[in-house]
Amino acid sequence: MPVSFCTFATMSNIKPSLAKGTRDFSPQEMVKRNYIFDTVKTVFKKYGYAEIQTPSMENLSTLTGKYGDEGDKLIFKILNSGDFLSKVKPELLEQRNSNAITPAISEKALRYDLTVPFARYVVMHQNDISFPFKRFQVQPVWRADRPQKGRYREFYQCDVDIIGSDSLLSEAEFILIYQEALGNLGLTDFTIKINNRKILSGIAEVIGKPELIIDMTVAIDKLDKIGLDGVIKELLERGFTAADIEKLKPVILLEGSNEQKLDGLKTVLADSETGLAGIMEIETVFDYVKEMLKADQTLNPDVELDITLARGLNYYTGCIFEVKTNEAAMGSIGGGGRYDDLTGMFGLKGLTGVGVSFGADRIYDVLQELDLFPEFTAAGTIVLISNFDKEAERYALPILQQLRMANIASELYPSSAKLKKQMSYADDKRIPFVILIGSDEIQSGLLTLKNMKTGEQQKLALKAIVELLQG
C-alpha cells in the first residue's frame, strides 16, 4: 500500500531535495526526451541495429580497470547490505584509506557507461547471438563527477555498437548515423571529429615515449579546456621533457584540410608502422563515406580530422569520434571509437568492436536552447472533453473511448467543475483542443470543438472531429 502524504509528514520534517547532478522530469519534458530517443532509435534500426538492456548495477570488478585511473575514480560504488564494516580488518580501518577498504565494503557499482556492460553481455550470451552483433542501448549511466552546465551525475546515453567485425565500413556508417540522427533532430551546424589512437601511439613512438601513450593522450585531450600552456604543464608533470614537447607542438597544432593534415602526418610518422596504419584507416573511412554519399546528396557531414582528440578511455584502439555542436555553448554531444579485444577482459579473445554514443541530456539542452523541439512535442493529450454534470459525463464516455480507438490521446475531466477551472487545466497541460458537451450538444449530436490556441469554436459531428484531429 502506498504511503500517504499525511503519513510522510509525521515520519519526518526533512525538506525534500534532489541529489546534486540529478533531475526530475515533468510530463512535458518526458515528451521531449522521448522525441529524442525515438528519433535516434529510428535511425539505429534503419542501419540494422537491435535493442538490448543491461542492469543498472554491475559487479564492481566488471567496471574497474576499464576507464583509466581518472575514470575509475568516477564510478559510484554501492555499499554492501548489512553490517558491511564487520568484515573490514581493524588495521585497514586505522589506515583511513578508502581505496584499501572499498573491496571489503562494496561489491557492486552503478554502471559508468554502456560499452563495458555490453562487452560483458556479449561474453555471457556468446552462444545465443550471431556475429557480427549489432546492438543499440538507451539507458541511464552514473558518474561521480562535479555537476555543472551540461554535466550531470545521472544521465542517459544512446549507444550503438557492432562487435565481431574489423571492417572500417562500420566507422563510416557511424558518421552517417550521427549526421542523419542529429539532422533529424533539427541540428544544422555540428562537427564530427575523428582521430585514430594508432596515430597517437605513432606520435608517442616517434618522440621516444611509447610507454607514456596514456599520459600523452589524457593531457592533449584537454586542449580545448586548459589550452596549450595547460597541456604543456601537464605533459611536463607526466614525465615528458621540454625537447619532447617541442616535437609534439607541431602535431598538436596541425592545421589545414583533412588531406593536408594527413599529408603532414605521413611525414612526421614516416618511421612509425603503427602511426601509418592509423593514417591508412582514417583515409579508408573517408573513402567509404565519399562513396556512400554519391547516392545521397541530402547528407553532407562536416567531418574534421582532429589530432588532439584522444578520448580518455583506455579501451579505444583505433578510430575515435567526438561530436560538437557549433550552435550552442556545450561540450561534446556524442563520441566513441574502436576497441580491440574489450571482451578479452572477460575471457572471450579476438573480438573487435566499434561504437558511438549520443549524449541525450546535452542534446536535450541544446534543442531547448535553440527552440528546436517540434510544437507537437509540447502536448501529450490532444483533446480534453469537458464535464458539466452527470448527464454530460455519461454521454461523453463512449465518445472518449471512440477517440482513443482512433489513437487520439484523450481525457475526460474527472468531475463536474466550473468551465474556467477545466479550461485552466487544459492550458496548464497544453492540451490543444477541448470538446464542450452541454444540453445543446447532447440534443443535436453536434459537439463543440474549441481550438485552445486560436479560441475558435465550431460544432462538428464526432466523425469530423476525429478526421480533423488525425489530420
C-alpha positions as CSV (number, residue, x, y, z in Angstrom):
1,M,0.0,0.0,0.0
2,P,1.4,3.4,-0.9
3,V,2.4,5.7,1.9
4,S,0.1,8.7,2.3
5,F,1.3,12.3,2.3
6,C,-0.1,12.6,5.9
7,T,2.0,9.7,7.0
8,F,5.0,11.2,5.3
9,A,4.6,14.4,7.2
10,T,4.5,12.6,10.6
11,M,7.5,10.5,9.6
12,S,9.9,13.3,9.0
13,N,10.3,17.1,8.7
14,I,13.2,16.7,6.3
15,K,12.9,19.2,3.4
16,P,12.6,17.3,0.1
17,S,15.6,17.8,-2.2
18,L,17.4,16.1,-5.1
19,A,20.9,14.6,-5.1
20,K,23.3,17.0,-6.9
21,G,23.7,16.2,-10.5
22,T,20.3,14.6,-10.8
23,R,16.9,15.9,-12.1
24,D,13.2,15.3,-12.1
25,F,11.4,15.3,-15.5
26,S,7.9,16.7,-15.9
27,P,5.4,15.1,-18.3
28,Q,6.2,17.9,-20.9
29,E,9.9,17.2,-20.5
30,M,9.4,13.5,-20.9
31,V,7.6,14.0,-24.2
32,K,10.6,15.9,-25.5
33,R,13.1,13.4,-24.2
34,N,11.2,10.5,-25.8
35,Y,11.2,12.5,-29.0
36,I,15.0,12.4,-28.9
37,F,15.1,8.7,-28.0
38,D,12.6,7.8,-30.7
39,T,14.4,9.8,-33.3
40,V,17.8,8.2,-32.7
41,K,16.3,4.7,-32.3
42,T,14.6,5.0,-35.7
43,V,18.0,5.8,-37.3
44,F,19.7,2.9,-35.4
45,K,17.1,0.4,-36.6
46,K,17.4,1.8,-40.2
47,Y,21.1,0.8,-40.1
48,G,20.4,-2.8,-38.8
49,Y,20.9,-2.4,-35.1
50,A,18.7,-4.2,-32.5
51,E,17.9,-3.0,-28.9
52,I,19.1,-4.7,-25.6
53,Q,19.2,-3.6,-22.0
54,T,21.5,-4.4,-19.1
55,P,21.1,-3.9,-15.3
56,S,21.7,-0.5,-13.7
57,M,24.3,-2.1,-11.4
58,E,27.2,-4.3,-12.3
59,N,29.8,-6.2,-10.2
60,L,32.5,-3.6,-9.3
61,S,35.1,-5.9,-10.7
62,T,33.4,-5.7,-14.1
63,L,33.8,-2.0,-14.3
64,T,37.1,-1.2,-12.6
65,G,40.3,-1.0,-14.7
66,K,38.4,-0.3,-17.9
67,Y,38.3,3.5,-17.9
68,G,41.7,4.5,-16.7
69,D,42.7,5.9,-13.3
70,E,40.6,9.1,-13.7
71,G,37.5,7.1,-14.9
72,D,37.7,4.6,-12.1
73,K,37.5,7.5,-9.6
74,L,34.2,8.5,-11.0
75,I,32.5,5.1,-10.5
76,F,29.6,5.2,-8.0
77,K,30.2,2.3,-5.6
78,I,27.3,0.6,-3.8
79,L,27.8,-0.4,-0.1
80,N,27.2,-4.0,0.7
81,S,24.0,-4.6,2.7
82,G,24.0,-5.4,6.4
83,D,26.9,-4.7,8.7
84,F,29.4,-4.1,5.9
85,L,32.1,-2.8,8.2
86,S,32.3,-6.0,10.2
87,K,34.3,-7.7,7.5
88,V,36.9,-5.0,7.3
89,K,40.1,-5.8,9.1
90,P,40.8,-3.3,12.0
91,E,44.2,-2.4,10.6
92,L,42.6,-1.2,7.3
93,L,40.2,1.0,9.3
94,E,43.0,2.5,11.2
95,Q,44.8,3.4,7.9
96,R,41.7,5.5,6.9
97,N,42.5,4.6,3.2
98,S,39.2,4.4,1.3
99,N,40.8,2.7,-1.7
100,A,42.0,-0.1,0.6
101,I,38.7,-0.5,2.3
102,T,36.4,-0.3,-0.8
103,P,36.8,-4.0,-1.9
104,A,35.7,-5.2,1.5
105,I,32.6,-3.0,1.7
106,S,31.5,-2.7,-1.9
107,E,30.9,-5.5,-4.4
108,K,28.6,-3.6,-6.8
109,A,28.6,-0.3,-8.6
110,L,26.3,1.8,-10.9
111,R,27.4,1.4,-14.5
112,Y,29.7,4.2,-15.7
113,D,28.9,3.7,-19.4
114,L,27.1,1.2,-21.6
115,T,30.1,-0.2,-23.5
116,V,31.7,-2.3,-20.8
117,P,28.4,-3.8,-19.7
118,F,27.8,-4.5,-23.4
119,A,31.1,-6.4,-23.6
120,R,30.1,-8.4,-20.5
121,Y,26.7,-9.1,-22.1
122,V,28.4,-10.4,-25.3
123,V,30.6,-12.8,-23.4
124,M,27.8,-14.2,-21.3
125,H,25.5,-14.6,-24.3
126,Q,28.0,-15.5,-27.0
127,N,26.2,-18.8,-27.8
128,D,22.9,-17.0,-28.3
129,I,23.9,-14.2,-30.7
130,S,25.2,-14.1,-34.2
131,F,28.4,-12.2,-35.1
132,P,28.9,-9.5,-36.1
133,F,26.4,-8.4,-33.4
134,K,24.8,-5.0,-33.9
135,R,23.1,-3.6,-30.9
136,F,21.8,-0.3,-29.6
137,Q,21.0,0.7,-26.0
138,V,19.3,3.7,-24.5
139,Q,19.7,3.7,-20.7
140,P,21.0,5.9,-17.8
141,V,24.6,5.8,-16.6
142,W,26.1,7.4,-13.4
143,R,29.4,9.2,-12.8
144,A,30.6,10.8,-9.6
145,D,31.6,13.9,-11.4
146,R,31.3,17.6,-10.3
147,P,27.9,18.8,-11.6
148,Q,28.0,21.8,-13.9
149,K,26.1,23.0,-17.0
150,G,25.8,20.1,-19.4
151,R,27.4,17.7,-17.0
152,Y,25.2,15.5,-14.7
153,R,25.9,12.6,-12.3
154,E,22.9,10.7,-13.8
155,F,22.4,10.9,-17.5
156,Y,21.2,8.9,-20.4
157,Q,23.4,7.5,-23.2
158,C,22.2,6.3,-26.5
159,D,24.8,3.8,-27.6
160,V,25.1,1.9,-30.9
161,D,27.8,-0.7,-31.4
162,I,28.9,-3.5,-33.6
163,I,31.2,-6.3,-32.3
164,G,32.8,-9.1,-34.2
165,S,33.9,-7.2,-37.3
166,D,37.1,-5.2,-38.1
167,S,35.6,-3.6,-41.2
168,L,36.1,0.1,-41.3
169,L,32.7,0.3,-43.1
170,S,31.2,0.5,-39.5
171,E,33.2,3.7,-38.7
172,A,32.0,5.2,-42.0
173,E,28.4,4.3,-41.2
174,F,28.6,5.9,-37.7
175,I,29.5,9.2,-39.4
176,L,26.3,8.9,-41.4
177,I,24.3,7.8,-38.3
178,Y,25.5,10.9,-36.5
179,Q,24.7,13.2,-39.4
180,E,21.2,11.7,-40.1
181,A,20.1,11.4,-36.4
182,L,21.2,14.9,-35.4
183,G,19.9,16.4,-38.6
184,N,16.5,14.7,-38.0
185,L,16.5,16.4,-34.6
186,G,16.9,19.8,-36.3
187,L,20.6,20.5,-35.7
188,T,22.3,22.0,-38.7
189,D,25.7,23.1,-37.6
190,F,27.8,20.5,-35.9
191,T,31.2,18.9,-36.4
192,I,32.0,15.2,-36.3
193,K,35.6,15.0,-35.2
194,I,37.7,11.9,-35.9
195,N,41.1,10.7,-35.0
196,N,42.9,7.3,-34.5
197,R,44.6,6.0,-31.4
198,K,47.2,4.4,-33.7
199,I,48.2,7.8,-34.9
200,L,48.6,8.9,-31.3
201,S,50.6,5.8,-30.5
202,G,52.8,6.6,-33.5
203,I,53.4,10.1,-32.2
204,A,54.5,8.7,-28.8
205,E,56.8,6.3,-30.6
206,V,58.4,9.0,-32.7
207,I,59.2,11.1,-29.7
208,G,60.6,8.1,-27.9
209,K,58.0,7.8,-25.2
210,P,55.8,4.8,-26.2
211,E,55.3,3.9,-22.6
212,L,53.7,7.2,-21.9
213,I,51.0,7.0,-24.5
214,I,48.2,7.1,-22.0
215,D,49.7,10.1,-20.2
216,M,50.1,11.9,-23.5
217,T,46.5,11.2,-24.7
218,V,45.0,12.2,-21.3
219,A,46.9,15.5,-21.5
220,I,46.3,16.6,-25.1
221,D,42.6,15.6,-24.9
222,K,42.2,18.6,-22.5
223,L,43.4,21.1,-25.1
224,D,40.0,22.7,-25.5
225,K,39.6,23.0,-21.7
226,I,43.0,24.1,-20.5
227,G,44.7,25.5,-23.6
228,L,48.2,24.7,-25.0
229,D,50.0,26.1,-21.9
230,G,47.9,23.9,-19.6
231,V,48.6,20.8,-21.8
232,I,52.4,21.6,-21.8
233,K,52.3,21.9,-18.0
234,E,50.5,18.6,-17.6
235,L,52.9,16.8,-20.0
236,L,55.9,18.0,-18.0
237,E,54.2,16.8,-14.8
238,R,53.6,13.4,-16.5
239,G,57.3,12.8,-17.4
240,F,57.8,14.5,-20.8
241,T,60.8,16.7,-21.4
242,A,60.9,20.1,-23.0
243,A,62.5,18.5,-26.1
244,D,59.6,16.0,-26.3
245,I,57.1,18.9,-26.2
246,E,58.9,20.8,-29.0
247,K,58.4,17.7,-31.1
248,L,54.8,17.4,-30.1
249,K,53.8,21.1,-30.7
250,P,53.7,21.0,-34.5
251,V,51.5,17.9,-34.4
252,I,49.1,19.2,-31.7
253,L,48.7,22.5,-33.6
254,L,48.4,20.8,-37.0
255,E,46.1,22.9,-39.3
256,G,44.7,22.8,-42.8
257,S,42.2,20.5,-44.6
258,N,41.9,16.8,-43.7
259,E,44.0,15.9,-46.7
260,Q,46.7,18.4,-45.7
261,K,46.7,17.1,-42.1
262,L,47.1,13.6,-43.3
263,D,49.9,14.5,-45.6
264,G,51.7,16.3,-42.8
265,L,51.3,13.3,-40.5
266,K,52.7,10.9,-43.2
267,T,55.9,12.9,-43.0
268,V,56.0,13.1,-39.2
269,L,55.1,9.4,-38.8
270,A,57.2,8.0,-41.7
271,D,59.2,5.8,-39.3
272,S,56.2,4.5,-37.3
273,E,54.4,1.5,-38.7
274,T,51.6,1.9,-36.2
275,G,51.1,5.6,-37.0
276,L,51.0,4.9,-40.7
277,A,48.4,2.2,-40.1
278,G,46.3,4.7,-38.3
279,I,46.5,7.2,-41.2
280,M,45.5,4.5,-43.7
281,E,42.4,3.6,-41.5
282,I,41.3,7.3,-41.5
283,E,41.8,7.5,-45.3
284,T,39.7,4.3,-45.7
285,V,36.9,5.7,-43.6
286,F,36.9,9.0,-45.6
287,D,36.8,7.0,-48.8
288,Y,33.8,4.8,-47.6
289,V,31.9,7.9,-46.7
290,K,32.6,9.6,-50.0
291,E,31.3,6.5,-51.9
292,M,28.1,6.2,-49.9
293,L,27.3,9.9,-50.2
294,K,27.3,9.5,-54.0
295,A,23.8,8.1,-53.7
296,D,22.6,10.6,-51.1
297,Q,23.1,14.3,-51.6
298,T,21.0,15.2,-48.6
299,L,23.7,14.2,-46.2
300,N,26.8,16.4,-46.1
301,P,28.6,15.7,-42.8
302,D,31.2,18.2,-41.5
303,V,34.0,15.7,-40.6
304,E,37.2,17.0,-39.2
305,L,40.4,15.2,-38.5
306,D,41.5,16.4,-35.1
307,I,44.8,15.1,-33.8
308,T,44.2,16.5,-30.3
309,L,41.1,14.3,-30.0
310,A,42.2,11.4,-27.7
311,R,39.1,10.2,-25.8
312,G,40.5,9.4,-22.3
313,L,39.3,5.8,-22.1
314,N,42.0,3.1,-22.2
315,Y,40.0,0.6,-24.2
316,Y,40.0,2.6,-27.5
317,T,42.5,1.2,-30.0
318,G,41.5,2.6,-33.5
319,C,39.3,5.3,-34.8
320,I,37.8,7.6,-32.2
321,F,34.9,10.1,-32.6
322,E,33.6,13.2,-30.9
323,V,30.7,15.4,-32.0
324,K,30.4,19.1,-31.0
325,T,27.6,21.5,-31.9
326,N,28.6,24.9,-33.2
327,E,25.1,26.4,-32.4
328,A,25.3,26.4,-28.6
329,A,27.9,26.7,-25.9
330,M,28.0,23.0,-25.0
331,G,30.7,20.3,-24.7
332,S,30.6,17.2,-26.8
333,I,27.1,15.8,-27.6
334,G,28.5,12.4,-28.8
335,G,31.6,10.3,-29.0
336,G,33.0,6.8,-29.3
337,G,35.5,4.7,-31.1
338,R,37.1,1.3,-32.0
339,Y,38.0,-1.1,-29.2
340,D,40.0,-4.3,-29.9
341,D,39.6,-7.3,-27.6
342,L,37.5,-5.5,-25.0
343,T,35.7,-8.8,-24.4
344,G,39.1,-10.4,-23.8
345,M,38.9,-8.9,-20.3
346,F,36.0,-11.2,-19.7
347,G,37.6,-14.3,-21.3
348,L,36.5,-14.0,-24.9
349,K,39.5,-13.2,-27.0
350,G,39.8,-11.8,-30.5
351,L,36.6,-9.9,-30.9
352,T,37.0,-6.3,-32.1
353,G,34.2,-3.8,-31.8
354,V,33.3,-0.2,-32.5
355,G,30.6,2.1,-31.2
356,V,29.4,5.6,-30.7
357,S,27.2,7.3,-28.2
358,F,24.7,10.2,-28.3
359,G,24.6,12.4,-25.1
360,A,20.8,12.6,-24.8
361,D,20.8,15.1,-21.9
362,R,23.2,17.5,-23.6
363,I,21.3,17.2,-26.9
364,Y,18.1,18.0,-24.9
365,D,19.7,21.2,-23.5
366,V,20.8,22.2,-27.0
367,L,17.4,21.6,-28.6
368,Q,15.8,23.5,-25.8
369,E,18.2,26.5,-26.1
370,L,17.7,26.6,-29.8
371,D,13.9,26.1,-29.6
372,L,14.1,23.1,-32.0
373,F,11.6,20.8,-30.4
374,P,8.6,20.4,-32.7
375,E,5.4,22.1,-31.4
376,F,3.6,18.8,-31.1
377,T,6.0,17.5,-28.5
378,A,4.7,20.1,-26.1
379,A,1.4,18.2,-25.8
380,G,0.7,14.7,-24.6
381,T,-3.1,14.8,-24.5
382,I,-4.6,16.1,-27.8
383,V,-8.2,16.7,-26.7
384,L,-10.0,17.2,-23.3
385,I,-13.7,16.6,-23.0
386,S,-15.5,18.9,-20.6
387,N,-17.6,17.6,-17.7
388,F,-20.5,19.8,-16.8
389,D,-22.7,17.3,-14.9
390,K,-23.6,13.6,-14.6
391,E,-25.7,13.6,-17.8
392,A,-22.9,15.1,-19.8
393,E,-20.3,12.8,-18.2
394,R,-22.3,9.7,-19.1
395,Y,-22.8,11.0,-22.7
396,A,-19.1,11.7,-23.0
397,L,-17.8,8.2,-22.0
398,P,-18.4,6.4,-25.3
399,I,-17.1,9.5,-27.2
400,L,-13.9,9.3,-25.1
401,Q,-13.4,5.7,-26.0
402,Q,-14.0,6.2,-29.7
403,L,-11.4,9.0,-29.7
404,R,-8.9,6.6,-28.1
405,M,-9.8,3.8,-30.5
406,A,-8.8,6.3,-33.2
407,N,-5.4,6.7,-31.5
408,I,-6.1,10.2,-30.4
409,A,-4.8,10.9,-26.9
410,S,-7.9,12.0,-25.0
411,E,-9.1,12.8,-21.5
412,L,-12.5,13.4,-19.8
413,Y,-12.3,15.9,-17.0
414,P,-12.8,13.6,-14.0
415,S,-15.5,15.6,-12.2
416,S,-18.0,18.4,-12.9
417,A,-16.4,21.7,-12.2
418,K,-16.6,25.3,-13.3
419,L,-15.7,25.7,-17.0
420,K,-12.9,28.2,-16.1
421,K,-11.2,25.5,-14.0
422,Q,-11.4,23.0,-16.8
423,M,-10.0,25.4,-19.3
424,S,-7.2,26.3,-16.9
425,Y,-6.4,22.5,-16.7
426,A,-6.2,22.3,-20.5
427,D,-4.0,25.3,-20.6
428,D,-1.7,24.1,-17.9
429,K,-1.3,20.7,-19.8
430,R,-1.0,22.5,-23.1
431,I,-3.9,20.5,-24.5
432,P,-4.6,22.0,-27.9
433,F,-8.3,21.1,-28.2
434,V,-11.3,20.9,-25.9
435,I,-14.7,19.3,-26.7
436,L,-17.6,21.0,-24.9
437,I,-20.7,18.9,-24.2
438,G,-23.8,20.6,-22.8
439,S,-27.5,20.0,-23.2
440,D,-27.5,21.5,-26.8
441,E,-24.7,19.2,-27.9
442,I,-26.5,16.2,-26.4
443,Q,-29.8,17.0,-28.2
444,S,-28.2,17.9,-31.6
445,G,-25.4,15.3,-31.6
446,L,-23.0,18.0,-32.8
447,L,-20.1,18.6,-30.4
448,T,-18.4,22.0,-29.8
449,L,-14.7,21.8,-30.6
450,K,-12.6,24.6,-29.2
451,N,-9.1,25.4,-30.5
452,M,-7.2,26.5,-27.4
453,K,-4.6,28.4,-29.3
454,T,-6.9,30.5,-31.5
455,G,-10.0,30.4,-29.4
456,E,-12.1,29.4,-32.5
457,Q,-15.1,27.1,-31.8
458,Q,-17.1,25.0,-34.3
459,K,-19.9,22.5,-34.0
460,L,-19.0,19.2,-35.6
461,A,-20.0,15.5,-35.6
462,L,-17.7,13.2,-33.8
463,K,-16.5,11.6,-37.1
464,A,-15.4,15.1,-38.4
465,I,-13.6,15.8,-35.2
466,V,-11.7,12.5,-35.4
467,E,-10.7,13.3,-39.0
468,L,-9.6,16.8,-38.0
469,L,-7.5,15.7,-35.1
470,Q,-5.9,12.8,-37.1
471,G,-5.0,15.1,-39.9
